[in-house]
Structures are given as C-alpha cells and as structure tokens.
Amino acid sequence: MADTEGVLRSQRRRAVFASTVGTTIEWYDFFLYGTAAALVFPKLFFPGADPYVGILLAFGTQFGGFAARPIGAAIFGHYGDRIGRKSTLIVTLLLMGIGTALIGLLPSYAAIGIAAPILLTVLRILQGVAVGGEWGGSVLLAMEWGTTKRRGFMASWPQLGVPLGLLLSTALVQLMSSTTGPGFLTWGWRVPFLASILLVAVGLYVRLKVLESPEFAAVKQKKTVHRMPIVEALRTQWREIVTSAFVRLSEQAPFYIFITFVLTYGTEQLQLNRSGLLNDTLVAAAVGLVSVPLFGWLSDRIGRRLMYGIGIVCTGLFAFPYFGLLDTRVAGLVLLAIVVSLIFHDMQYGPQAALIAESFGTNIRYSGAGLGYQLASVIAGGPAPLIAAWILKNTGSSTGIAWYIVGCAVVSLIALILMPRPARETEKSVEAAVAHG
C-alpha cells in the first residue's frame, strides 16, 4: 500500500509538471503573436494601410488563430479520447513550435508582397489548431491523476501556462525591444519566435516521461472507448458544450482586452510608453503564478460555481474603473488597473478547467471539454480586440468597451446558472490503475 501511495505521488507530480510545462510553451507561442500583432505586424505586414486599418488587419489575422481553435479541439479531442492524452499532446506541442518558428522566419511585405500577410495568417491558423488540441489534454492529464476532492487544484496547474507563457513572451519581447532599439522592427522581434524551438525541445523531453492518464487507461481496459467521441459528445452533452463556451465569455473576452488591446490603447490613444505597459503586464503575469492555483484550490473548498461566479461579478464591476485608471496616465494607477484586471480574470481561470472538464464523462471528456472551451475563442477571445478597436475608432472613448465587458459578464453569469451539474464518477480509478499497472 505504501509503495502504491509513493508511485501515485510521484506520477501526480510528474503529470502536473509535464502538463504545466507544455501549456506554458503553447501559450508563450500564442501570446507572442498577440503582442507582435499589437506592436509590430501592422507596420511589417500591412504597411500601406491607414494605422487604424493596419491594427484591425493584424488583429484579424490573430482572430484566424482563434477561429481555428475549435477545429483543433475537435481533431485532437477525437484522438485524445481514442488513443490517449499523452500521444496527442506530443503532436500538439510539435505543431505549435513549428508554426511559431516559421513566423520568426517569415519575410515582410516589403520583401514578398501580399504573400507575407497570407502566409502569416496560415501560420496563425496552424497555431490555433495546435493550441485548440492542447488545452483539453493538458488539463485532463493533470486532473485525472488527482482525486475528485482536489480536481480544482490539480486542474489549475496547467492553467498556469497562461501567466507563465505571458510572462516569458512579454519578458523576451521587452528584452529584445530594449536591447535592439530601432533594430527591433527589422530583426529583434524575430528572436522570441525562433526561441520557441528550444522551449519545444524541453517540453518534449518532459512529456515523453509521463505516463498515460489512469482514468483513460481504465476506459481502455473496460473497452468503453467511443469510435466517434466528438459525435457522441455533441449528441449526448450538447448543453454542457454550449454553456461551457458561454461561461468563458467574461473570462476570455476581457482577458484579450487586458493583455493585447491595452497595448494598442495605451500607446496609440493615451500615448503611454510601450516599455512601461509591457513591464506592467509582466508584474500582472507574475501575480498570476500565485492567484491561478490559489483560486483553483479555493474552488475545492467553497465550490467551483461559487468561486467562478465571484470572478464573473468582479470582472463586470471592474470594467469602468479599469479604463478610468488607465485614462489617468499615472504610472502607478495604470499598473494597478492591469494587475487587478488579471486577478479578477484568475478568479475564473483557476477553477475553470475543472468546472468544464468534470462536466463530461471520461470517454468523451477530451472532445467535449475541449470543444466547449475552444468555442469561446470564436465568440470571445478572437473578436474581443477587434470589437474594442472598432468601438474606440467610432466613439473615441473607452465607455463602449467597458459596457462590452459588462455584457460579457451578464451572459456568462446566465450560462453558469444554466450549466448542467456534473455526473458522479467512481473515486477509485487512479488507485486501481496504479495497482494494476
């Protein structure tokens, strides 16, 4: 018994570490694009456009990646529920790394003309497919090695990939921006993209050492694997998929305003220093290293839905104060706005993985949870910077953007109330898998 417990602890640590490292690399790549879309791509890939049109076009290519995420969730969800979490996650990591490195090698519009933005969009879509398949497997690998009483905490660790990825990508962009000066727009911005290859090598090494999820191993042993898991998920748990997408509206849409659009708003509208905004984002991301697992842990104590609901309400209430603080142009208040906005985001993001994943049965969980989670990219994360830029252009004010955030919070609260309760599953799957493995 003691030996079994020791193996369990070791495998749980390894599964959590492998999931967190992998998601960190995936989100590093994904956020790097968002930062470049705000600061670099309008000038390099859409140089003939009006500055505002260039920003919209750059965010439009970013949206292509978001639109591809549900496709990735469906493709890799199928294989994740058919052949396993571990093998699928290795493929998603490779796909993301290759796509990101190729962006770093992509010639500008001045060199190859219209082919440049077309290829940029194709590579962004490749990134979206990869990250669409990544989330479900990483969360499940960590969560399914845990117990039902600690699912919120266990599943929150892969969620750390967001603040860690944001921290790494922003730090490297900031480093290259400050050290290369005028050369940043010609070659400095490419270095963070090319560095992705080194990170992927580390991620692959870690992931190859982790064992398959014991809950999925039990499904295979019982021969209850579905031939078409994505079809089964859509047929039997479509309500869970739909509510999972809409419950993320208040988390994902404001998040991409808080970390991506704020760079455009701050530099173009408020004439704030780019370096200062990037430093503020670094501080906020560092705080997320504590707040994400903290709120995941709290969700195990006070309830997943209550913790998530508190985050929704706080995000909605902070919409107007957020822009009010930014508009002061006072460095300390701008920092406060950015940090607090991400803490309220983390109130939702910490418990979110378990909230969504535990709504689905193990044999369709990768497909169902992944699709529900990634559909939010089409209705929330993808269009959010575009909507915010359009509102700002047509009104010249942040008021409409704040109301947009409030509207997202209202919709998410309704979705949370309507979200079906998760079905109870056996508590013994992990222990049984270890005992027979």
C-alpha positions as MATLAB code, in Angstrom:
seq = 'MADTEGVLRSQRRRAVFASTVGTTIEWYDFFLYGTAAALVFPKLFFPGADPYVGILLAFGTQFGGFAARPIGAAIFGHYGDRIGRKSTLIVTLLLMGIGTALIGLLPSYAAIGIAAPILLTVLRILQGVAVGGEWGGSVLLAMEWGTTKRRGFMASWPQLGVPLGLLLSTALVQLMSSTTGPGFLTWGWRVPFLASILLVAVGLYVRLKVLESPEFAAVKQKKTVHRMPIVEALRTQWREIVTSAFVRLSEQAPFYIFITFVLTYGTEQLQLNRSGLLNDTLVAAAVGLVSVPLFGWLSDRIGRRLMYGIGIVCTGLFAFPYFGLLDTRVAGLVLLAIVVSLIFHDMQYGPQAALIAESFGTNIRYSGAGLGYQLASVIAGGPAPLIAAWILKNTGSSTGIAWYIVGCAVVSLIALILMPRPARETEKSVEAAVAHG';
ca = [
       0.000    0.000    0.000;
       2.821    2.379    0.940;
       4.562    1.573   -2.333;
       1.381    2.306   -4.287;
       0.994    5.643   -2.499;
       4.574    6.545   -3.332;
       4.069    5.737   -7.021;
       0.863    7.771   -7.005;
       2.546   10.848   -5.547;
       5.436   10.573   -7.991;
       3.174   10.206  -11.039;
       0.890   13.024   -9.927;
       3.847   15.387   -9.619;
       5.183   14.280  -12.994;
       1.795   14.647  -14.706;
       1.265   18.129  -13.251;
       4.777   19.240  -14.214;
       4.519   17.865  -17.756;
       1.114   19.489  -18.283;
       2.237   22.844  -16.925;
       5.468   22.927  -18.946;
       3.586   22.019  -22.116;
       0.840   24.615  -21.704;
       3.438   27.256  -20.830;
       5.176   26.678  -24.159;
       1.894   26.627  -26.079;
       0.694   29.887  -24.518;
       4.109   31.501  -24.871;
       3.791   30.958  -28.611;
       0.173   32.102  -28.738;
       0.648   35.276  -26.653;
       3.819   36.180  -28.507;
       1.732   36.555  -31.632;
      -0.774   38.792  -29.829;
       1.963   41.124  -28.610;
       3.516   41.292  -32.069;
       0.088   41.918  -33.620;
      -0.270   44.999  -31.434;
       3.269   46.362  -31.790;
       4.951   45.014  -34.946;
       2.758   43.317  -37.549;
       0.733   46.405  -38.647;
       3.986   48.060  -39.788;
       5.678   44.988  -41.327;
       2.845   43.071  -42.955;
       0.253   45.802  -43.674;
       2.483   48.855  -44.307;
       0.299   50.565  -46.916;
      -2.773   50.703  -44.707;
      -4.016   53.527  -42.523;
      -2.612   52.934  -38.993;
      -6.068   52.040  -37.659;
      -6.754   49.703  -40.605;
      -3.340   48.094  -40.101;
      -4.199   47.373  -36.465;
      -7.547   45.857  -37.476;
      -5.871   43.683  -40.112;
      -3.233   42.497  -37.633;
      -5.896   41.608  -35.066;
      -7.837   39.999  -37.919;
      -5.005   37.542  -38.540;
      -4.965   36.948  -34.781;
      -8.666   36.099  -34.962;
      -7.827   33.428  -37.560;
      -5.938   31.575  -34.844;
      -8.909   31.785  -32.505;
     -11.307   30.535  -35.183;
      -9.042   27.523  -35.748;
      -9.032   26.514  -32.086;
     -12.390   24.650  -32.108;
     -11.149   22.760  -35.180;
      -8.055   21.731  -33.254;
     -10.218   20.750  -30.282;
     -12.371   18.504  -32.500;
      -9.416   16.877  -34.293;
      -7.213   16.252  -31.275;
     -10.169   15.610  -28.980;
     -11.074   12.665  -31.220;
      -7.605   11.152  -30.964;
      -7.228   12.067  -27.298;
     -10.380   10.085  -26.482;
      -9.408    7.275  -28.866;
      -5.676    6.665  -28.388;
      -4.810    8.666  -25.266;
      -3.917   12.034  -23.794;
      -0.105   11.676  -23.829;
       0.428   10.853  -27.522;
      -1.943   13.575  -28.656;
      -0.193   16.199  -26.547;
       3.176   15.443  -28.131;
       1.732   16.202  -31.577;
       0.114   19.491  -30.481;
       3.392   20.674  -28.963;
       5.346   19.963  -32.144;
       2.725   21.631  -34.322;
       2.743   24.812  -32.268;
       6.530   25.012  -32.121;
       6.974   24.604  -35.876;
       4.290   27.205  -36.674;
       5.787   29.767  -34.293;
       9.364   29.309  -35.536;
       8.220   29.752  -39.136;
       6.588   33.083  -38.230;
      10.022   34.161  -36.971;
      11.476   33.367  -40.405;
       8.678   34.968  -42.429;
       9.745   37.752  -44.847;
       7.902   41.059  -44.550;
       5.503   42.677  -47.036;
       8.386   44.742  -48.410;
      10.206   41.539  -49.394;
       7.482   39.275  -50.834;
       4.373   41.459  -51.098;
       0.887   40.105  -50.476;
       2.271   36.601  -49.838;
       3.596   37.832  -46.478;
       0.240   38.546  -44.748;
      -1.276   35.431  -46.378;
       1.462   33.192  -45.000;
       1.210   34.964  -41.637;
      -2.491   34.097  -41.488;
      -1.853   30.460  -42.456;
       0.764   30.063  -39.722;
      -1.547   31.728  -37.195;
      -4.238   29.200  -38.099;
      -1.697   26.412  -37.564;
      -1.008   27.852  -34.106;
      -4.740   27.928  -33.391;
      -5.241   24.282  -34.368;
      -2.375   23.266  -32.076;
      -3.486   25.236  -29.027;
      -7.066   24.075  -29.628;
      -5.940   20.497  -29.066;
      -3.502   21.294  -26.275;
      -5.744   22.584  -23.507;
      -8.024   19.578  -23.106;
      -5.219   17.030  -22.952;
      -3.042   19.020  -20.552;
      -5.862   19.687  -18.123;
      -7.078   16.097  -18.239;
      -3.619   14.628  -17.759;
      -3.257   16.599  -14.521;
      -6.860   16.350  -13.321;
      -7.287   12.631  -13.996;
      -4.241   11.821  -11.885;
      -5.863   13.575   -8.931;
      -8.830   12.799   -6.686;
     -12.315   14.245   -7.055;
     -11.797   16.323   -3.900;
      -8.753   18.102   -5.377;
      -9.755   18.434   -9.014;
      -9.918   22.221   -8.894;
      -6.377   22.494   -7.544;
      -4.889   19.791   -9.804;
      -6.513   21.147  -12.967;
      -5.435   24.708  -12.123;
      -1.741   23.892  -12.559;
      -1.863   23.525  -16.357;
      -3.776   26.828  -16.305;
      -0.537   28.362  -15.023;
       0.616   28.059  -18.619;
      -1.259   31.313  -19.269;
       0.579   33.589  -16.778;
       3.865   31.727  -17.349;
       3.529   31.940  -21.132;
       2.522   35.585  -20.878;
       5.445   36.279  -18.548;
       8.004   34.592  -20.817;
       6.732   36.068  -24.076;
       6.357   39.593  -22.714;
       9.747   39.450  -20.976;
      11.541   38.343  -24.135;
       9.785   40.969  -26.273;
      10.683   43.595  -23.685;
      14.310   42.401  -23.613;
      14.656   42.479  -27.386;
      12.841   45.807  -27.634;
      15.186   47.479  -25.152;
      18.422   45.907  -26.446;
      17.891   46.164  -30.210;
      16.347   49.652  -30.333;
      15.484   50.561  -33.962;
      16.531   47.053  -34.976;
      13.537   45.621  -33.126;
      11.256   46.194  -36.121;
      13.719   44.622  -38.564;
      15.087   41.579  -36.723;
      14.727   41.906  -32.945;
      11.083   40.806  -32.899;
      12.012   37.545  -34.653;
      14.219   36.220  -31.843;
      11.357   35.369  -29.414;
       9.600   33.431  -32.185;
      12.717   31.446  -33.081;
      13.400   30.739  -29.387;
      10.241   28.625  -29.421;
      12.258   25.732  -30.882;
      14.364   25.482  -27.713;
      11.289   25.561  -25.495;
       9.593   22.824  -27.519;
      12.651   20.582  -27.110;
      12.373   20.958  -23.320;
       8.625   20.282  -23.427;
       9.016   17.117  -25.468;
      11.649   15.764  -23.090;
       9.304   16.267  -20.126;
       6.182   14.913  -21.822;
       7.806   11.725  -23.055;
       8.473   10.743  -19.440;
       4.913   10.996  -18.143;
       2.518    8.033  -18.020;
      -0.940    7.969  -19.580;
      -3.888    9.271  -17.538;
      -5.132    6.427  -15.274;
      -8.778    7.315  -15.836;
      -8.334    6.977  -19.600;
      -6.359    3.757  -19.082;
      -9.353    2.416  -17.152;
     -11.677    3.361  -20.036;
      -9.491    1.413  -22.466;
      -9.348   -1.553  -20.104;
     -13.153   -1.623  -19.864;
     -13.386   -1.234  -23.674;
     -15.747    1.743  -23.401;
     -13.826    3.938  -25.873;
     -16.217    5.528  -28.385;
     -15.486    5.136  -32.092;
     -16.542    8.774  -32.730;
     -16.204   10.567  -29.368;
     -16.825   14.055  -30.774;
     -20.122   12.920  -32.295;
     -21.100   11.238  -29.037;
     -20.278   14.383  -27.073;
     -22.378   16.562  -29.401;
     -25.251   14.076  -29.281;
     -25.414   13.459  -25.539;
     -23.878   16.543  -23.879;
     -24.517   19.486  -26.211;
     -25.858   21.588  -23.313;
     -22.581   21.200  -21.458;
     -20.652   22.192  -24.595;
     -22.755   25.310  -25.249;
     -22.756   26.530  -21.633;
     -19.001   25.844  -21.347;
     -18.421   28.194  -24.280;
     -20.622   30.997  -22.976;
     -19.440   30.718  -19.370;
     -15.988   31.706  -20.678;
     -17.237   34.945  -22.258;
     -16.497   37.007  -19.126;
     -13.068   35.419  -18.736;
     -11.666   35.292  -22.247;
     -13.029   38.397  -23.981;
     -11.872   40.818  -21.233;
      -8.563   38.948  -20.933;
      -7.522   39.708  -24.506;
      -8.556   43.315  -23.993;
      -6.487   43.407  -20.787;
      -3.295   41.938  -22.301;
      -3.430   42.658  -26.061;
      -5.732   45.573  -26.873;
      -4.374   47.526  -23.884;
      -1.023   47.779  -25.712;
      -2.710   49.457  -28.670;
      -4.994   51.585  -26.475;
      -2.150   52.642  -24.204;
       0.370   53.530  -26.917;
      -1.939   54.961  -29.590;
      -4.789   56.536  -27.581;
      -3.082   57.507  -24.319;
       0.467   57.974  -25.679;
       1.862   55.799  -22.885;
       5.317   54.275  -23.106;
       5.392   50.803  -24.705;
       8.085   49.596  -22.338;
       6.095   50.672  -19.290;
       2.990   48.807  -20.436;
       4.998   45.653  -21.085;
       6.528   45.907  -17.595;
       3.055   46.266  -16.071;
       1.939   43.151  -17.931;
       4.966   41.288  -16.553;
       4.001   42.202  -12.993;
       0.402   41.080  -13.561;
       1.561   37.788  -15.075;
       3.857   37.186  -12.079;
       0.918   37.697   -9.697;
      -0.989   35.077  -11.723;
       1.579   32.454  -10.731;
       0.049   32.610   -7.252;
      -3.545   33.602   -7.953;
      -4.388   30.895  -10.537;
      -3.648   27.858   -8.289;
      -4.981   29.759   -5.256;
      -8.423   30.189   -6.818;
      -8.331   26.597   -8.092;
      -7.667   25.473   -4.515;
     -10.415   27.737   -3.172;
     -12.877   26.196   -5.611;
     -12.285   22.831   -3.927;
     -13.202   24.455   -0.608;
     -16.142   26.746   -1.362;
     -17.419   25.189   -4.586;
     -16.448   25.556   -8.230;
     -19.517   27.532   -9.271;
     -19.418   29.970   -6.373;
     -15.740   30.781   -6.960;
     -16.339   31.223  -10.675;
     -19.433   33.379  -10.095;
     -17.486   35.708   -7.802;
     -14.925   36.171  -10.591;
     -17.644   36.986  -13.133;
     -19.203   39.641  -10.904;
     -15.831   41.228  -10.048;
     -14.856   41.424  -13.733;
     -18.140   43.107  -14.646;
     -17.910   45.602  -11.792;
     -14.295   46.480  -12.642;
     -14.922   47.335  -16.311;
     -15.421   51.078  -15.831;
     -12.832   51.544  -13.041;
     -10.298   49.707  -15.257;
     -10.461   52.281  -18.047;
     -10.783   55.092  -15.523;
      -7.447   54.092  -14.010;
      -5.784   53.734  -17.429;
      -7.075   57.112  -18.582;
      -5.333   58.898  -15.688;
      -1.998   58.123  -17.411;
      -0.483   57.911  -13.906;
       2.074   55.079  -13.863;
       1.036   53.592  -10.508;
      -2.676   53.649  -11.360;
      -2.076   52.114  -14.789;
      -0.141   49.303  -13.095;
      -2.978   48.852  -10.585;
      -5.543   48.579  -13.388;
      -3.590   45.911  -15.259;
      -2.757   43.817  -12.167;
      -6.269   43.883  -10.667;
      -7.876   43.092  -14.020;
      -5.870   39.859  -14.262;
      -6.586   38.891  -10.637;
     -10.325   39.029  -11.397;
      -9.614   37.015  -14.546;
      -7.758   34.405  -12.461;
     -10.763   34.031  -10.143;
     -12.436   32.411  -13.126;
      -9.444   30.853  -14.827;
      -8.205   28.965  -11.751;
     -11.357   26.839  -11.264;
     -12.399   26.906  -14.927;
     -10.579   23.775  -16.100;
     -12.199   21.526  -13.512;
     -15.568   23.288  -13.866;
     -15.691   22.428  -17.569;
     -13.833   19.103  -17.672;
     -15.723   17.381  -14.860;
     -18.999   18.040  -16.683;
     -18.120   15.284  -19.179;
     -17.676   11.524  -18.938;
     -14.087   10.242  -19.181;
     -14.575    8.551  -22.562;
     -15.708   11.795  -24.267;
     -14.053   14.315  -21.945;
     -11.202   15.390  -24.221;
     -13.647   16.016  -27.082;
     -16.480   17.585  -25.103;
     -14.464   19.759  -22.737;
     -12.009   20.809  -25.452;
     -14.744   21.782  -27.891;
     -16.758   23.715  -25.292;
     -13.643   25.508  -24.067;
     -12.369   26.400  -27.540;
     -15.699   27.517  -28.998;
     -15.329   30.502  -26.697;
     -12.417   31.577  -28.889;
     -14.837   32.309  -31.725;
     -17.339   34.287  -29.641;
     -14.990   35.804  -27.052;
     -11.195   35.907  -27.348;
     -10.955   36.219  -31.117;
     -13.356   39.092  -31.745;
     -12.689   40.969  -28.469;
      -9.685   43.089  -29.635;
     -11.428   43.699  -32.981;
     -14.629   44.837  -31.251;
     -12.674   47.020  -28.835;
     -10.698   48.632  -31.684;
     -13.911   49.247  -33.665;
     -15.656   50.830  -30.661;
     -12.678   53.076  -29.972;
     -12.427   54.152  -33.610;
     -16.113   55.032  -33.877;
     -16.642   56.626  -30.464;
     -13.190   57.856  -29.490;
     -13.960   56.656  -25.970;
     -13.487   53.561  -23.810;
     -17.051   53.753  -22.444;
     -18.463   51.389  -25.067;
     -15.646   48.908  -24.429;
     -16.469   48.899  -20.715;
     -20.132   48.199  -21.488;
     -18.998   45.363  -23.760;
     -17.136   43.791  -20.809;
     -20.221   44.194  -18.598;
     -22.358   42.496  -21.252;
     -19.934   39.557  -21.398;
     -20.198   39.178  -17.618;
     -24.015   39.113  -17.725;
     -24.076   36.419  -20.420;
     -21.518   34.299  -18.521;
     -23.486   34.505  -15.293;
     -26.606   33.233  -17.082;
     -24.575   30.408  -18.662;
     -23.149   29.439  -15.267;
     -26.657   29.172  -13.816;
     -27.840   27.042  -16.760;
     -24.743   24.789  -16.827;
     -25.734   21.146  -16.046;
     -24.310   19.630  -12.877;
     -21.529   17.057  -13.427;
     -22.347   13.374  -13.191;
     -20.742   11.425  -10.336;
     -17.990    9.002  -11.294;
     -16.080    6.317   -9.455;
     -13.450    7.541   -6.944;
     -11.149    4.542   -7.378;
      -9.895    4.838  -10.965;
      -6.468    6.285  -10.165;
      -5.665    3.852   -7.361;
      -6.923    0.907   -9.425;
      -4.837    1.914  -12.443;
      -1.677    2.116  -10.348;
      -2.412   -1.167   -8.595;
      -2.849   -2.991  -11.919;
      -0.119   -1.088  -13.743;
];
